[in-house]
């Protein structure tokens, strides 16, 4: 798959993710998607920004991102697309 095709599919998956009711997605899956999205859309994974580490929500988000930092941006895009498509199919959207 060419990079352009992957980027187009990723953008479509992100747009389609907005169709999925947030309350229907378990919080752990939301964190996985967040981490994948951040990894896929970050220019440099060496520049992980540490927001207020005292904020529990940001700590969970940072942890989700760090758990996928070993993936390349393209690998993260592929996994993100796969999960969004599965969620859409499960919800008949």
N, CA, C and O atoms as a GROMACS GRO file, in nm:
protein
  372
    1UNK      N    1   0.085  -0.118   0.000
    1UNK     CA    2   0.000   0.000   0.000
    1UNK      C    3   0.090   0.124   0.000
    1UNK      O    4   0.186   0.132   0.077
    2UNK      N    5   0.057   0.217  -0.086
    2UNK     CA    6   0.140   0.337  -0.091
    2UNK      C    7   0.111   0.425   0.030
    2UNK      O    8   0.006   0.415   0.093
    3UNK      N    9   0.207   0.512   0.061
    3UNK     CA   10   0.192   0.600   0.177
    3UNK      C   11   0.071   0.691   0.161
    3UNK      O   12   0.001   0.720   0.258
    4UNK      N   13   0.047   0.737   0.037
    4UNK     CA   14  -0.067   0.825   0.013
    4UNK      C   15  -0.198   0.750   0.042
    4UNK      O   16  -0.288   0.805   0.106
    5UNK      N   17  -0.207   0.627  -0.003
    5UNK     CA   18  -0.326   0.548   0.023
    5UNK      C   19  -0.346   0.528   0.172
    5UNK      O   20  -0.458   0.540   0.222
    6UNK      N   21  -0.239   0.498   0.244
    6UNK     CA   22  -0.247   0.476   0.387
    6UNK      C   23  -0.291   0.604   0.458
    6UNK      O   24  -0.374   0.600   0.548
    7UNK      N   25  -0.236   0.717   0.417
    7UNK     CA   26  -0.275   0.844   0.477
    7UNK      C   27  -0.421   0.876   0.450
    7UNK      O   28  -0.490   0.927   0.538
    8UNK      N   29  -0.468   0.846   0.330
    8UNK     CA   30  -0.608   0.868   0.296
    8UNK      C   31  -0.698   0.779   0.381
    8UNK      O   32  -0.799   0.824   0.435
    9UNK      N   33  -0.662   0.652   0.393
    9UNK     CA   34  -0.740   0.559   0.474
    9UNK      C   35  -0.739   0.600   0.621
    9UNK      O   36  -0.840   0.587   0.689
   10UNK      N   37  -0.627   0.649   0.668
   10UNK     CA   38  -0.616   0.694   0.807
   10UNK      C   39  -0.707   0.815   0.830
   10UNK      O   40  -0.779   0.822   0.930
   11UNK      N   41  -0.703   0.910   0.738
   11UNK     CA   42  -0.789   1.028   0.750
   11UNK      C   43  -0.936   0.989   0.746
   11UNK      O   44  -1.017   1.045   0.820
   12UNK      N   45  -0.971   0.894   0.661
   12UNK     CA   46  -1.109   0.846   0.654
   12UNK      C   47  -1.149   0.776   0.784
   12UNK      O   48  -1.260   0.795   0.833
   13UNK      N   49  -1.058   0.697   0.838
   13UNK     CA   50  -1.087   0.626   0.964
   13UNK      C   51  -1.108   0.727   1.076
   13UNK      O   52  -1.196   0.710   1.160
   14UNK      N   53  -1.026   0.832   1.079
   14UNK     CA   54  -1.041   0.935   1.182
   14UNK      C   55  -1.177   1.004   1.168
   14UNK      O   56  -1.245   1.027   1.268
   15UNK      N   57  -1.216   1.035   1.046
   15UNK     CA   58  -1.347   1.098   1.023
   15UNK      C   59  -1.458   1.003   1.064
   15UNK      O   60  -1.556   1.044   1.125
   16UNK      N   61  -1.445   0.876   1.030
   16UNK     CA   62  -1.546   0.776   1.064
   16UNK      C   63  -1.554   0.752   1.214
   16UNK      O   64  -1.660   0.716   1.266
   17UNK      N   65  -1.443   0.771   1.283
   17UNK     CA   66  -1.442   0.752   1.429
   17UNK      C   67  -1.539   0.847   1.496
   17UNK      O   68  -1.593   0.817   1.603
   18UNK      N   69  -1.562   0.962   1.435
   18UNK     CA   70  -1.654   1.060   1.492
   18UNK      C   71  -1.798   1.010   1.489
   18UNK      O   72  -1.883   1.063   1.560
   19UNK      N   73  -1.827   0.910   1.406
   19UNK     CA   74  -1.961   0.853   1.396
   19UNK      C   75  -1.991   0.754   1.509
   19UNK      O   76  -2.107   0.722   1.535
   20UNK      N   77  -1.887   0.708   1.575
   20UNK     CA   78  -1.902   0.608   1.680
   20UNK      C   79  -1.933   0.679   1.812
   20UNK      O   80  -1.853   0.762   1.856
   21UNK      N   81  -2.046   0.648   1.875
   21UNK     CA   82  -2.076   0.711   2.003
   21UNK      C   83  -1.966   0.679   2.105
   21UNK      O   84  -1.936   0.563   2.130
   22UNK      N   85  -1.908   0.782   2.162
   22UNK     CA   86  -1.795   0.765   2.253
   22UNK      C   87  -1.830   0.675   2.371
   22UNK      O   88  -1.747   0.595   2.414
   23UNK      N   89  -1.951   0.687   2.421
   23UNK     CA   90  -1.990   0.606   2.537
   23UNK      C   91  -2.002   0.457   2.503
   23UNK      O   92  -2.009   0.374   2.593
   24UNK      N   93  -2.003   0.424   2.374
   24UNK     CA   94  -2.012   0.283   2.336
   24UNK      C   95  -1.875   0.215   2.327
   24UNK      O   96  -1.866   0.094   2.308
   25UNK      N   97  -1.770   0.295   2.341
   25UNK     CA   98  -1.634   0.241   2.333
   25UNK      C   99  -1.574   0.239   2.474
   25UNK      O  100  -1.567   0.343   2.540
   26UNK      N  101  -1.532   0.122   2.520
   26UNK     CA  102  -1.472   0.114   2.654
   26UNK      C  103  -1.353   0.209   2.667
   26UNK      O  104  -1.282   0.234   2.570
   27UNK      N  105  -1.333   0.260   2.787
   27UNK     CA  106  -1.226   0.358   2.807
   27UNK      C  107  -1.088   0.303   2.773
   27UNK      O  108  -1.003   0.377   2.724
   28UNK      N  109  -1.065   0.175   2.800
   28UNK     CA  110  -0.934   0.120   2.766
   28UNK      C  111  -0.912   0.120   2.614
   28UNK      O  112  -0.800   0.142   2.568
   29UNK      N  113  -1.019   0.096   2.537
   29UNK     CA  114  -1.008   0.101   2.391
   29UNK      C  115  -0.990   0.245   2.344
   29UNK      O  116  -0.917   0.269   2.248
   30UNK      N  117  -1.055   0.340   2.411
   30UNK     CA  118  -1.036   0.481   2.377
   30UNK      C  119  -0.890   0.521   2.396
   30UNK      O  120  -0.834   0.596   2.316
   31UNK      N  121  -0.829   0.470   2.503
   31UNK     CA  122  -0.688   0.500   2.528
   31UNK      C  123  -0.597   0.437   2.422
   31UNK      O  124  -0.499   0.498   2.380
   32UNK      N  125  -0.629   0.316   2.381
   32UNK     CA  126  -0.551   0.251   2.275
   32UNK      C  127  -0.558   0.335   2.148
   32UNK      O  128  -0.457   0.362   2.084
   33UNK      N  129  -0.680   0.375   2.113
   33UNK     CA  130  -0.697   0.457   1.993
   33UNK      C  131  -0.624   0.590   2.005
   33UNK      O  132  -0.564   0.637   1.908
   34UNK      N  133  -0.628   0.650   2.122
   34UNK     CA  134  -0.556   0.775   2.144
   34UNK      C  135  -0.406   0.755   2.121
   34UNK      O  136  -0.343   0.833   2.050
   35UNK      N  137  -0.351   0.650   2.181
   35UNK     CA  138  -0.208   0.623   2.166
   35UNK      C  139  -0.170   0.600   2.021
   35UNK      O  140  -0.069   0.651   1.974
   36UNK      N  141  -0.251   0.522   1.951
   36UNK     CA  142  -0.223   0.494   1.810
   36UNK      C  143  -0.232   0.622   1.727
   36UNK      O  144  -0.148   0.647   1.640
   37UNK      N  145  -0.334   0.702   1.754
   37UNK     CA  146  -0.349   0.827   1.679
   37UNK      C  147  -0.229   0.919   1.702
   37UNK      O  148  -0.174   0.974   1.606
   38UNK      N  149  -0.189   0.934   1.828
   38UNK     CA  150  -0.074   1.020   1.858
   38UNK      C  151   0.052   0.968   1.790
   38UNK      O  152   0.130   1.046   1.735
   39UNK      N  153   0.072   0.836   1.794
   39UNK     CA  154   0.191   0.778   1.732
   39UNK      C  155   0.187   0.797   1.580
   39UNK      O  156   0.288   0.827   1.518
   40UNK      N  157   0.070   0.778   1.524
   40UNK     CA  158   0.055   0.788   1.378
   40UNK      C  159   0.070   0.932   1.329
   40UNK      O  160   0.118   0.954   1.218
   41UNK      N  161   0.030   1.027   1.410
   41UNK     CA  162   0.029   1.165   1.364
   41UNK      C  163   0.145   1.249   1.416
   41UNK      O  164   0.154   1.368   1.385
   42UNK      N  165   0.234   1.189   1.493
   42UNK     CA  166   0.347   1.264   1.547
   42UNK      C  167   0.462   1.265   1.448
   42UNK      O  168   0.494   1.164   1.386
   43UNK      N  169   0.522   1.380   1.436
   43UNK     CA  170   0.636   1.391   1.347
   43UNK      C  171   0.758   1.321   1.404
   43UNK      O  172   0.838   1.263   1.330
   44UNK      N  173   0.772   1.328   1.535
   44UNK     CA  174   0.887   1.266   1.600
   44UNK      C  175   0.844   1.204   1.731
   44UNK      O  176   0.791   1.272   1.819
   45UNK      N  177   0.865   1.075   1.743
   45UNK     CA  178   0.827   1.008   1.867
   45UNK      C  179   0.926   1.036   1.978
   45UNK      O  180   0.900   1.001   2.094
   46UNK      N  181   1.038   1.098   1.946
   46UNK     CA  182   1.134   1.130   2.051
   46UNK      C  183   1.093   1.256   2.126
   46UNK      O  184   1.154   1.291   2.228
   47UNK      N  185   0.989   1.324   2.077
   47UNK     CA  186   0.944   1.447   2.141
   47UNK      C  187   0.809   1.427   2.208
   47UNK      O  188   0.715   1.503   2.184
   48UNK      N  189   0.800   1.328   2.292
   48UNK     CA  190   0.676   1.307   2.366
   48UNK      C  191   0.667   1.418   2.469
   48UNK      O  192   0.754   1.432   2.555
   49UNK      N  193   0.561   1.495   2.460
   49UNK     CA  194   0.543   1.608   2.551
   49UNK      C  195   0.477   1.562   2.678
   49UNK      O  196   0.373   1.495   2.676
   50UNK      N  197   0.536   1.597   2.788
   50UNK     CA  198   0.481   1.562   2.918
   50UNK      C  199   0.396   1.679   2.968
   50UNK      O  200   0.448   1.781   3.013
   51UNK      N  201   0.266   1.660   2.958
   51UNK     CA  202   0.178   1.761   3.014
   51UNK      C  203   0.178   1.739   3.164
   51UNK      O  204   0.254   1.656   3.214
   52UNK      N  205   0.098   1.810   3.234
   52UNK     CA  206   0.095   1.801   3.379
   52UNK      C  207   0.087   1.656   3.426
   52UNK      O  208  -0.020   1.595   3.418
   53UNK      N  209   0.199   1.600   3.475
   53UNK     CA  210   0.198   1.459   3.516
   53UNK      C  211   0.112   1.434   3.639
   53UNK      O  212   0.080   1.320   3.670
   54UNK      N  213   0.074   1.541   3.708
   54UNK     CA  214  -0.013   1.526   3.825
   54UNK      C  215  -0.157   1.503   3.783
   54UNK      O  216  -0.238   1.455   3.863
   55UNK      N  217  -0.190   1.536   3.660
   55UNK     CA  218  -0.324   1.518   3.608
   55UNK      C  219  -0.340   1.371   3.566
   55UNK      O  220  -0.274   1.324   3.474
   56UNK      N  221  -0.427   1.301   3.635
   56UNK     CA  222  -0.443   1.157   3.613
   56UNK      C  223  -0.484   1.125   3.469
   56UNK      O  224  -0.436   1.028   3.410
   57UNK      N  225  -0.572   1.207   3.414
   57UNK     CA  226  -0.617   1.183   3.277
   57UNK      C  227  -0.500   1.190   3.179
   57UNK      O  228  -0.485   1.104   3.093
   58UNK      N  229  -0.417   1.294   3.193
   58UNK     CA  230  -0.300   1.306   3.106
   58UNK      C  231  -0.201   1.194   3.128
   58UNK      O  232  -0.134   1.152   3.034
   59UNK      N  233  -0.190   1.146   3.250
   59UNK     CA  234  -0.099   1.035   3.278
   59UNK      C  235  -0.144   0.909   3.205
   59UNK      O  236  -0.062   0.837   3.149
   60UNK      N  237  -0.274   0.882   3.205
   60UNK     CA  238  -0.326   0.766   3.132
   60UNK      C  239  -0.304   0.782   2.982
   60UNK      O  240  -0.268   0.686   2.913
   61UNK      N  241  -0.326   0.902   2.930
   61UNK     CA  242  -0.308   0.926   2.788
   61UNK      C  243  -0.161   0.909   2.749
   61UNK      O  244  -0.130   0.849   2.646
   62UNK      N  245  -0.073   0.963   2.831
   62UNK     CA  246   0.070   0.950   2.804
   62UNK      C  247   0.112   0.803   2.807
   62UNK      O  248   0.189   0.757   2.722
   63UNK      N  249   0.061   0.729   2.904
   63UNK     CA  250   0.092   0.587   2.913
   63UNK      C  251   0.044   0.512   2.788
   63UNK      O  252   0.114   0.426   2.737
   64UNK      N  253  -0.076   0.546   2.741
   64UNK     CA  254  -0.130   0.481   2.620
   64UNK      C  255  -0.038   0.507   2.501
   64UNK      O  256  -0.014   0.417   2.420
   65UNK      N  257   0.012   0.628   2.491
   65UNK     CA  258   0.101   0.662   2.381
   65UNK      C  259   0.234   0.590   2.395
   65UNK      O  260   0.287   0.536   2.297
   66UNK      N  261   0.288   0.587   2.515
   66UNK     CA  262   0.418   0.523   2.536
   66UNK      C  263   0.412   0.373   2.506
   66UNK      O  264   0.513   0.314   2.468
   67UNK      N  265   0.295   0.313   2.524
   67UNK     CA  266   0.283   0.169   2.499
   67UNK      C  267   0.289   0.135   2.351
   67UNK      O  268   0.311   0.019   2.315
   68UNK      N  269   0.269   0.232   2.264
   68UNK     CA  270   0.277   0.206   2.120
   68UNK      C  271   0.393   0.280   2.053
   68UNK      O  272   0.401   0.284   1.931
   69UNK      N  273   0.481   0.338   2.133
   69UNK     CA  274   0.591   0.418   2.076
   69UNK      C  275   0.689   0.333   1.994
   69UNK      O  276   0.767   0.387   1.916
   70UNK      N  277   0.685   0.202   2.012
   70UNK     CA  278   0.772   0.114   1.934
   70UNK      C  279   0.724   0.096   1.790
   70UNK      O  280   0.798   0.047   1.705
   71UNK      N  281   0.600   0.136   1.762
   71UNK     CA  282   0.544   0.124   1.628
   71UNK      C  283   0.589   0.241   1.541
   71UNK      O  284   0.610   0.352   1.589
   72UNK      N  285   0.604   0.214   1.412
   72UNK     CA  286   0.628   0.325   1.320
   72UNK      C  287   0.495   0.397   1.301
   72UNK      O  288   0.389   0.345   1.337
   73UNK      N  289   0.501   0.515   1.244
   73UNK     CA  290   0.378   0.590   1.217
   73UNK      C  291   0.285   0.510   1.126
   73UNK      O  292   0.164   0.508   1.147
   74UNK      N  293   0.341   0.444   1.026
   74UNK     CA  294   0.258   0.364   0.934
   74UNK      C  295   0.195   0.245   1.004
   74UNK      O  296   0.079   0.212   0.978
   75UNK      N  297   0.269   0.179   1.091
   75UNK     CA  298   0.213   0.067   1.167
   75UNK      C  299   0.099   0.114   1.258
   75UNK      O  300  -0.003   0.046   1.270
   76UNK      N  301   0.118   0.229   1.320
   76UNK     CA  302   0.014   0.283   1.408
   76UNK      C  303  -0.110   0.320   1.326
   76UNK      O  304  -0.223   0.297   1.370
   77UNK      N  305  -0.090   0.375   1.208
   77UNK     CA  306  -0.203   0.408   1.120
   77UNK      C  307  -0.280   0.282   1.082
   77UNK      O  308  -0.403   0.279   1.087
   78UNK      N  309  -0.208   0.177   1.046
   78UNK     CA  310  -0.273   0.052   1.007
   78UNK      C  311  -0.355  -0.006   1.121
   78UNK      O  312  -0.468  -0.050   1.100
   79UNK      N  313  -0.300  -0.006   1.242
   79UNK     CA  314  -0.372  -0.059   1.358
   79UNK      C  315  -0.493   0.028   1.392
   79UNK      O  316  -0.599  -0.024   1.426
   80UNK      N  317  -0.478   0.159   1.382
   80UNK     CA  318  -0.587   0.251   1.407
   80UNK      C  319  -0.702   0.225   1.310
   80UNK      O  320  -0.817   0.214   1.350
   81UNK      N  321  -0.669   0.215   1.182
   81UNK     CA  322  -0.769   0.188   1.078
   81UNK      C  323  -0.841   0.056   1.106
   81UNK      O  324  -0.963   0.048   1.097
   82UNK      N  325  -0.765  -0.046   1.141
   82UNK     CA  326  -0.821  -0.178   1.169
   82UNK      C  327  -0.921  -0.172   1.285
   82UNK      O  328  -1.030  -0.229   1.276
   83UNK      N  329  -0.884  -0.105   1.392
   83UNK     CA  330  -0.973  -0.097   1.510
   83UNK      C  331  -1.098  -0.015   1.479
   83UNK      O  332  -1.208  -0.056   1.516
   84UNK      N  333  -1.082   0.098   1.413
   84UNK     CA  334  -1.198   0.182   1.380
   84UNK      C  335  -1.293   0.105   1.289
   84UNK      O  336  -1.414   0.107   1.310
   85UNK      N  337  -1.240   0.038   1.189
   85UNK     CA  338  -1.326  -0.040   1.099
   85UNK      C  339  -1.399  -0.150   1.174
   85UNK      O  340  -1.516  -0.176   1.145
   86UNK      N  341  -1.333  -0.215   1.269
   86UNK     CA  342  -1.399  -0.319   1.349
   86UNK      C  343  -1.510  -0.260   1.435
   86UNK      O  344  -1.618  -0.318   1.447
   87UNK      N  345  -1.483  -0.145   1.496
   87UNK     CA  346  -1.585  -0.080   1.578
   87UNK      C  347  -1.706  -0.038   1.495
   87UNK      O  348  -1.820  -0.052   1.538
   88UNK      N  349  -1.680   0.014   1.376
   88UNK     CA  350  -1.789   0.053   1.287
   88UNK      C  351  -1.873  -0.069   1.248
   88UNK      O  352  -1.996  -0.063   1.246
   89UNK      N  353  -1.805  -0.178   1.217
   89UNK     CA  354  -1.876  -0.300   1.177
   89UNK      C  355  -1.959  -0.354   1.293
   89UNK      O  356  -2.074  -0.394   1.273
   90UNK      N  357  -1.902  -0.357   1.414
   90UNK     CA  358  -1.973  -0.406   1.532
   90UNK      C  359  -2.101  -0.324   1.559
   90UNK      O  360  -2.201  -0.377   1.608
   91UNK      N  361  -2.095  -0.197   1.526
   91UNK     CA  362  -2.208  -0.108   1.555
   91UNK      C  363  -2.296  -0.085   1.432
   91UNK      O  364  -2.388  -0.004   1.436
   92UNK      N  365  -2.269  -0.157   1.325
   92UNK     CA  366  -2.344  -0.146   1.200
   92UNK      C  367  -2.352  -0.001   1.149
   92UNK      O  368  -2.457   0.046   1.106
   93UNK      N  369  -2.238   0.066   1.155
   93UNK     CA  370  -2.233   0.205   1.108
   93UNK      C  371  -2.166   0.211   0.971
   93UNK      O  372  -2.152   0.319   0.914
   0.00000   0.00000   0.00000
